Amino acid sequence: MIIIEKIEGNIVTCPTEPRITDPLQLEWFETGKRVLRRYTLGGQEIALRFMREAPMLQQGDIVWMDDKRAIVVSILPAQAIVLRPATMTDMAVICYEIGNKHLPLFLDGNEVLVPYEEPLFRWLEAKGYAPAKELRTLTNMLRSNVIPHEHGGSGSLFSKIMQLAGK
């Protein structure tokens, strides 16, 4: 078993030739895990063990490499809601509403992608945003610096931000 504690680079900026590429297939929701045990397509058992914050693995990240082989992240396609906002106002409203539901957002060029959920899809249709259901590779997740909030008696998001700012 290979224990992986850091990212070596990405195939976009760090060539792997003449090494053999051994894909480590991950679901989009596994890319942010600090600890994970999997097998590569070539049969190599690996354990991800990021001691600090999880680095949010991206498509093509090289997590291990020697003279003969490179283990490279391959994010599996998943059903997604794809939106192509016509205006910046539409973009703002869509991102706000999806974020308010605590769902992850992904950007791909001028498209907003969200893991598929039937109720959200129907809501977006009803609001006239013309969502599409497509099989897509979900990468480039927007990261929030705000701790997710709960709706209820624990205070508003604004009050939590103010509390954090006061520390």
N, C-alpha and C positions, 0 to 999 in steps of 0.2 A: 504494500500500500504506500502511496505517495501522499505526504502531508503538505498541503499548500497553504502558505501564510501570507502571500503577497502576489500581486499581479506583475508579471514580467514585462508587459507591454501589450500592444495590439497589432494585429497583422497589417493594419493600415500604415503604421509608422515603423514597424519592426519586422523586416522580412524573415521568414522562417526557412526559406530554401537553403540547403537541399534536404532539410528535415522532412520526415513524414508527419503530416498533420493528423492528430488523433482527436476527433471532436468530443467535447464534453457537452452533451445535450442537456439543457435546462429549460424548465417552464419559466415564463416571465416572472412569476411570483417567487421563484427560487433565487433570482439574481441578487437579492438584497440580504440573503441569509448569511449570518456570521459563521455558522457551523452546518456542514452538510456532507454527507457521504454518498458517493455515486460511483458508477463505472463509466468509463469512456466507451465509445463505440468499438474501440480496439480491445476492450476487455480489461483495461487497467483500473484497479480500484484506487480511488482518490478520496481524500478527506480535506474539505475546505475548513480552515480554522483561522479565521481572522480575529486576532486578539483585540484590536481596537474596533472602531466603527466599521461595519460592513462596507466595502467599497462600491457597491452597486455595479455588479459585473455587466459588461456590455458585449454585444455581438463582436466576435473576433478577438476578445481579450485572451492573451497568452498567459495561462496560469502556471505552466511548467514547461521547461525546455532543457534538453541536453543536446549532444552532438548529433543524435539520430532522430529525435522525435520532439514534437511540440504539441502540448495539450491545449486546445483552443476552444473557448466557449462558443457554443452554437445554440441560440435561443430558438426554441420550437415555436412554430406558428400557432396562434390561438384565435378563436372566434372573437371578433372585436366589433365595436360600433365605430364607424368612421364618419366623421363630420368634416365638412368643408365650409366653414363660416364665410358668408358673403361680405360681411363688414366687420370692422373692429368691435362694434357694439355687440354683434352676434357672438363674436369670439369671447368677449368679456362675460356676457350672460351665460353662455354655455359652460365656460370654465368655472364661473362662480357656482352655478347650480350643481355641476358634477362634483366640485370640491366640497360643497355643502353636504353632499351625500357621503363624504369620506371615501370616494372612489379614486383610484389612481388615474392620472392623466398622462398620456404620451403624445409627443409632438413628432410629426413626420412631414417636414416641409410646411405647407400651409394647412395640413390636416391635423385634426384632433382625434386621437384614438382612445377608447376606453374598453376594458374587458367587457365582453357582451353580457348584458343583463336585460331580460325581456321587459321589466317594468320601466327601466330607464329608456329603452328603445322606443317604447310606446309613448312615453311622455315627450320625448324629443320629436317624434312624429306629430303628436297633437299640437305642439308649439310651432310646427312648420319648419323645422330645421333640416329636413330631408336626410335622416341618418341612413347609413348603409351597413348591412351586416356582411363582413368580409373576414376571410382567414388571413391574418397579418402577423408579422413578427413584431412584438411589442418591445421597442427599445426607446431610449431617451425619455425615461419617466421624469416628469417634473417633480422636483424634491421641494418639500416645504420646510421652512425653518421653524414653523410653529407647531407645537405639540397638538395633535388632533384633539378636538374638543368634543364634549358630549352635550346634547340638548337636555336640559333638566335643571336641577337646583344647584349645580356646582358653579354657576356664574357664567357670564358671557365670554366669548373669545376675546373681546376687547379688554375686559377686566383682567383676564389671565395674562394678556400681553403686557398690560400696565404693571401687573404684579411682577412679572419677569424683568421688566425694565427697571423696576425699583430695587432689585437685588444687587 
